[in-house]
Amino acid sequence: YSYATGINDLGQVVGYSFTSNPGVSHAFLWQNGVMTDLGTLGEHSFYPGHSWATDINDAGQVVGYSSTSTPGVTHAFLWQNGVMTDLGTLGGNYSYAEDINNNGQIVGSSSLPSGYGHAVLWAVSPVIKAAAGTGGIISPSGSVTAKFGSDKTFSITPDTGYHVADVLVDGSSVGPVSTYTFTNLTTDHNVSAVFEINTYTITATAGTGGNISPSGNVTVNYGRS
């Protein structure tokens, strides 16, 4: 059997379904006629893993709860871009994520070390890792936390004698731009800047009666004497 538990405005459906392993349920995402198994947070050799999806927002982020590698311990999860992330607990053995809105706020419950349960609000805060190679800077740099759904602009500035050769966003080139803006941030990203030293061509020629060395078109780097 399978159960649908949530749907977003894009028509993506989440829920849970029995797998080919009798008695084992896994969370799923259904879209365009295809059901995708979202997996689990872990399982034990004698304790098959289970997971249940409970809601999905319009960014395609799925929440629910799953077994872990510790038998009897269930944790809330956030699934996005093919990765299931453990949301942890308030110190107890269980947590459940029940709903997520389009601002990335997740509600559910969790146990305390005492075993009592409390309501929980999780907030998704996208992190952008920004790095620059030799010859310039990117600003801001490092691990930059952004508000869910916000925009974030990065400035790329070469040092004197260098130029921007390329900017990579999540591993893909966007060209030698001086700024890059992430819009409507809902997930983590990476941005990196590549710089190259400026080069110049000197055309050297000699007339009759002598020579010049080196001759022809000579390429030199900025600052070289």
N, C-alpha and C positions, 0 to 999 in steps of 0.2 A: 504494500500500500504506500501511498504518499499523501502528505497534507500540505496545502498551501497556507501560509500564515501572513504574508504581506505582499503588497504590490505598490510600485511607484508610478509616477505620472508618465513614465516612458514605457509602461507595460511589462517591466521586468518583475518576475514573481520569485519569491523565496519561500522556503518551507523545509520539510524534512521527509525522507523516504527510506524505506527498507532497502538495503543493498543485497547483493547476491549471497552475503553471509547471513544466514538465518538469525533473526532477532536483532540485527545491528542496523541502526538508523544513522544516516548522514544528512547534514544540511545540504540544500541544493539551491542553485540559481537557475531559473528557466527564462530564456530569452530567444526569440526568433525560432521557436520550435525545438530548441536544444536544452536539455537539462544537464547542468554541470555540477559534479560532486565537489563540494567545498572542502572536504577532508575534515580532519580533527586537529586538536591541539596536542594529541599524543595518545598512546595506548600502551598497555602492558602486554607481555607475552601471553599471559593467561586471561587478559581482560580486554576484549575488543573495544576499539574506540567508537564513541557515539558523538554526534553533534546535532544541533537543532538550530535552524535559522528562524528568527522571529520578525525581522523587519528590514526594509531597504529604503534608502532615501533616493532623491533624484540624481545624486552624484554616483549612484551605483554602489554605495557603501552598505555592507550587510552586517547586521549584528545578530547575536544569538548566544548560545552557550555550548560547551563541549567538554567531554572527558579530557583528562590530562594523562601523563605517564604514571601518575600516582593513583592506584585504584581507589574509587570512591570520592575523588576530588574533581569537582566540576567548576570551570571558570568561564566567565563571559568572554566573548571575542568580538573583534572587529575584523571583517574581511574586506580587503580592497586591493585591486590590481593583482589578483591572484595570490595574495598573501594573507594568512590568518594570523592576527595578532592577539596575544593573551592580554586582557584588560586587568588581570589581577583581582585581588579581593581586599577587604578591609582587615585582613589578618586571619580570617577563618578558612574553611575548606571549600566554600562555594561562592559563586557569584553568577548572576543571570542578567544579561542585557535583553531588554524587552522591546525598546523602540529607539529610533534615531530620526532626528529631524533634518531639514535641509541646511541647518547651521552647524551640523556635525555634533550636536549634543545628544548624548545617549543616556537613557534612564533605565534603571533596573534595581537589583537588590544584591546584597552581599552579607555574608556572615562575619561577625566579629570573632576574635579569639575565644570569647566566652560561648560562642555558638549562636548567640542572638542575631537576628537579621535586621539590617537597616536599609533604607532606600539609598540609592546611589545616583549621582549625576556625573557622567564622564564627559569631557569636552575634547573633541579632536582638534589638535593644533598642528597644522602642517609644518614640517621642518625642511628648509632648503639648505643644502650644503654647498657653499660657494668657495671656490679655490682659484688661485691664479698661479701661473708658472712664472719663471724668471723673466724679468723685463717689464713688470707692471703690477698693477693692483686691481682688485675687484672690491667694490664697496656696496653694501656691507659684506663681510667675509666670515668664514667659519660656519657654524650651525646657526641658522637664522630661523627663529620661530615666528610664524605668521598667524593671524587670526583666520579662522575658517571662513572661506568665501571672499577673502580680501584680495587686493592686488599688491604685488611687491616688485619694486624696480631696483635693478642692480646696475651700477655704473662701472665701466671698464676703462681704465686709464693707463696708457703705456708710459714707461719712464722715458726720459729724454734719450733720443737715439734709437728708440724701439717703436714698433707699431703693432696694432692688434692683428694677429694672423688668423684667428678663428675663435669663436665662442661655441662651446658645446653645452647643450641642454639635454639632460638625461641621455647623454652619449651621442646625440645627433647634432650635426653642425647647423648653426643659424647664421654663419658668415662672420666677417670681421666687424661686428657692430660695437658701438660705444656704450649702448645701454640695452638692457633686456628686461621686459616686464612680464611677470607671471600674473595672469588674471584669474579671478574666481578660484582661488587656491582651495583645494579639497584634499590633496594628497601630498606626500613628500616628493621632493625633486632634488636634482643636482645641477649645478651650473659651474662651468670652469672656463677660464680665459687662457688663451695661448698667445704668446708674444714672440716676435722675431726682431732681431737687430736690423736696423736700416743698413742697406748696402748702396754703394755708389760705384759708377763706372768711370774710370779715367782712361781717356784715349790718348795714348802716347805714341808720337811719331818723331822721327829724326830725319833731317835733311842730308844732302850729300856731304860727305867728309866726316861722318861720325855716327855714333849710335846712341840710343837711349835704352836703358834697361830698368825694369822690364818694359816691353813695348807692346803695342796693340791695345786691345780693350782689357783693362785691368780692373777687377772687381775688388773693392775694399770695404770693410765694415766701418760703421760709425766709430769715430774716436781713434782709429788706427793711424799710426804715423809711419 
